[in-house]
Amino acid sequence: MKKRILVIEDEVRISRVISLELMHEGYEVETIENGKDGLSRAKEEKWDLILLDVMLPGMSGFEVLRRLRMEDENTPVILLTARDSVFDKVNGLDHGANDYITKPFEMEELLARMRSAIRVSTTRNSQSSATALKSIDDLEIDEGARTVKRAGTPIELTRREFDLLVFLLDNRNQVLSRDQLLNKVWGFDYVGETNVVDVYIGYLRKKIDHDYDYPLIHTIRGVGFMLKGQNT
């Protein structure tokens, strides 16, 4: 099965060259020329790797990456940048990039970095697939397959929602503060809206608790949140 690559690059000539070379190497490629549309496509489908230019119209590559990592920590992202400063490289890596390559670059080097990033991602996903099923009452989570069911009904979650739910389940019957959830699920270096935890708890409640006889997610006023079964 062909690996799917999303190229977010506004320089048409560079985008065209990359696309042709990748297709020649057997990849399936889609190209987007601005940041906002690139972010939407990155979220809409599953990609084996994203090549992301830093200087984009509409939304910078750094901002695209930051918003993408709020929901998707796993898809490999390689930054394409004309900037060669240490600050820009560190900034990109801190925002969740797996690697970066400075323009102009040799196609052989880009292909090698892509193969490496995809290989690491595949290995990590294979290791996680061996994880046992987790459950509480009628809620079941397959962490390896990243699937969720309640009362046998499949529930679609974003990557961030899934990670948040898994952390809540791993710490069932424990009150978790917003800071704990932010640090463990989003990471210590997260930079963004401070109410993001409440927003995602709200998303989870609509999907996990809505239309069911009893809630699993509980708010402990002034403290935080807890996942608790009906009889525990």
Secondary structure, DSSP 8 states (H G I E B T S, - for coil): ---EEEEE-S-HHHHHHHHHHHHHTT-EEEEE-SHHHHHHHHHHS--SEEEEESS-SSS-HHHHHHHHHTT-SSS-EEEEES---HHHHHHHHHTT-SEEEESS--HHHHHHHHHHHHHHHHHHHHHHTT--EEEETTEEEETTTTEEEETTEEE---HHHHHHHHHHHHTTTS-EEHHHHIIIII-TT--S-TTHHHHHHHHHHHHHTTTSSS-SEEEETTTEEEE--TT-
